[in-house]
Amino acid sequence: LSESRIPFFTDCEKNYTFTADPLYEDYYVQYMHPFRSSGWNRVNVYQNFEYDEVRFHEDDGTEYQKDTDYLRHYVSDEALYKTIVEEIEKHDEPLFSMNVTMQNHGGYGEESDAPERPMEHTITVEDDLGEEQYAMETYLELMKRSTDAILELTKYLEEHPEEPTVLIFFGY
């Protein structure tokens, strides 16, 4: 797709990859996106995807309140994965949960920080990258924290083998 193309506006009449029918017939099928529903035609798009439940940041049960739920201006991967675990434990039927993470959303410069929640950097880039130094360290710090959160989620799933589980990650 071209850079100027916005698939949610032009191409999303039906979700052929993650549609609820027929593959997930016996599952509770949900979509969670820890950001506002108002952007990118999200509400209309995800209604067409036939989920049992669609939840955005401002919806009941997904309102992240604690400062520790955030990195910069975004809900952390750790907080979203804890919500997924809560959903797994809440449902008797198998759960299909499609989720979008926001923690690593660009930009990465100092202007991307939330002054009320400064992010501590534990990673230092040794080369002098000039103006890009802070951005590179922020990006790498976020990747590290994403990896740590994924490891915690997979650890939980390994400790609860009652239901076979498949995790699929993709990004762009």
N, C-alpha and C positions, 0 to 999 in steps of 0.2 A: 504494500500500500504506500502511496505517496505520503510525504510528511504532512501535507495539508489535508489529507483525508481523515475524517473522524468516524471510525467504524460504528460507534454507537448511534450515530445519527443516520448513517447511510446503509448499513449492512445487517442490522440486528433485528430481523423480524422473528427469528426463531433460533434458539441456541441448539445447534445440531451436535455439539460436543457434549454438553452437560444437561440436556433436556431430561425431564423427569420420566419420560415415557419412552420405551418400556423398561429400560435397563434398571431403573431405580424404583420399580413398582412397589416393593415391600419396604422401602426406606422412607424415613423422614428426610426431606430434601430441603436444605436451607442455603441461603446465601448471606454472608456477612461482609460488610465493607465498613471499616471504622473511620469513615469520613462522611462529609455531608452528602445527603441524597440529591441536593440541588444541582450538582454538576454533571455535565456530559449526558444529560437525558437519562440518568440512571434509573429513576423510578419507572419510567415507561419501558425501558429496555428489559429490566429484570422481571417485570410482570409478564413479559412475553416468554420468559424462560421456564415457566411452569414450576417454579419452586413452591413448596408448601409455605415457606416463610422467607421474607426478604427483610434484612435489618441493616440499617445504617447507623452512623454514630449517634444521631439524635433520637433513635427509636428506643422504646422500653427494653430494658435488659442489655443495652449496649452503650449506655451513657457512662463513659469512663470519667471518674470523678477525681481520683487521686493524682497528684503530680507524678507519682511513680509510674503511672500508666502511660506517661508520655516521654518521648525523646524529641527534642526540639518542639515543633508545633504539631507533631503527629502521634497517634496512639502507637505504642511500642509493639513489636512483634510478640514480646513476652506477654503483654496484657491480652492481646488477641488470642494467643494460644491457650491462655488460662480460660478464656471464655469458651473456646472450643472444647476443652476438657469438661467444663461445666455442662455444656450441651450434650456431650457423650454420656455423662453420668445421669443426666435428666431424662433421656429418652430410653424407653424400653425397646423400641424397634431399632434396627440398624440406622445409622445416621450417615447421610451424604452431606458434607458441609463444604461448600465452595466459598473460599475466602480470598479477599484482597488485602495485602498488607500495605501499610503506608509509611512505616518507619524510615525506609531508605529513599523516600521521594526526594528528588533534587530540589534545589541547589544545596551546595555543601559549604559555601563560604560563610564567613562570620555573620553575614546578614540573614542567614537561614536559621540561626539560633533563636531560641525563645529566651529573652532576657530574664524572665521569671523562672526559667528552668535551664540554667546553663548545663551543657553536656560536658562531663569530664572526659578528657581524652586519655586513654591508657596506651595508645599507639603513637609512636613518634617516627616520622620519616626522616632518615639521616641526611639525605641529599637536600640541598637548598633549592627549593622549588619556587622561591620568591612569593609572589601573590597567591600562587596555587598551593602553597604548603598547608595552610589551614584546611582548605577544601579536600585535599588528599587525605589528611589525617582524619577528618570528619568521615569521609567515605569509608575508609578502612575500619574506623571505630564502629560504624553502623553495621558493616559486614560482619565484624567479630560478634557484635551483640545479636545479630540475626542468627548466626551460627549457634551461639550459646542457647538461644531460645528454641531453635529447631531441635537441638540435642535434648533439651528438657522435655519437649513434646514427645520425641521418639522414645525417651526413657520411660515416660508415663505409659505409652502404648505397649512397650515391651513388658512392663510390669502388670499389664491388664490384657492378657492374651485370650480372654474369654471369646472375643469376637475377632475373626481375622480382619486385618486392617490394611488398606493400601493408602499410602501417601503419595501424592503427585505434586511436584513443585514445578512451576514454570515462571518465566519472567521475561521482561523486555526492557 
